[in-house]
Amino acid sequence: MPKKQTRQNLCPECETPVKDPYKTWELVAPFPDKKMRITVTIFGIYECPKCGKKFRAVVSKAKLGTESIEL
């Protein structure tokens, strides 16, 4: 069973927690790892509700292989 991480995105200026990104996109790794899994990373752009700073952060990662999917 894969490990479940709870990651909270914090504003780099004022460290206020930001809930949801307003834009997301996927980045697929061009080469597999040693277990022949492909890593798909989902990035997002967040806007701080307190100071208005916009910043990028990782939303989630998934490793896709022939046997299983690891989040």
N, C-alpha and C positions, 0 to 999 in steps of 0.2 A: 504494500500500500504506500503510495507516495506521501511525502511530508506535506502538510498544509501550512503555509506561511501566512501570517496576517501582517500585511504591510500597510502602513498608513503614510500617505504622502503629506509631507509637511512643507510649508512655504520656506524657501531658503532665506528670506529676509526676516520674517517675523515669527516663523515656526508655528503658524496656525495650521491645524489640520484641514485639508481640502478633500472633499468627498469624491466627486466624479470629474473625469476629464471632459472637456468640451469638444475635443477632437482626438481620434485614435488612428493608428496605422500599424501594420504588421511588418516585421523584418524577419526574413527567413535566412538562416545561416547557410552559406554556400557549400560548406563541407560537413559531413557527419562526424560525430565524435567516435571514440574507440568502440562503442557498442552499436555503431551504425545507426544512431538516432539523429534526426534533424531537429535543431532547436528553432522554435518560432517564438519571437519576442514581440509583445504588443506594447507599444509606447503610447503615451498620451500627453496632451498639453493641458495644463491646469491653470486656473486663474484664482489667485487668493481672494477670498471675499473681504478680507480685512484691509490689505494694502494695495490690492490690484495687480501685484506682480504676476507675470506669466512665466511658467517654467515647464520643462519637460521631465518626465519620469517614466519608469517602467510600470505598466499596469499589471502584466502577468507574463509568465514564460511557460512554454509547453515543449516537451521533448517527444517527438513522434518517431516511433520505431515500428518494426515489423511485428513485434510481440505485444507491445502495450503503448499506452500514452501516459506520460508522466507530467503532472502539472506542478 
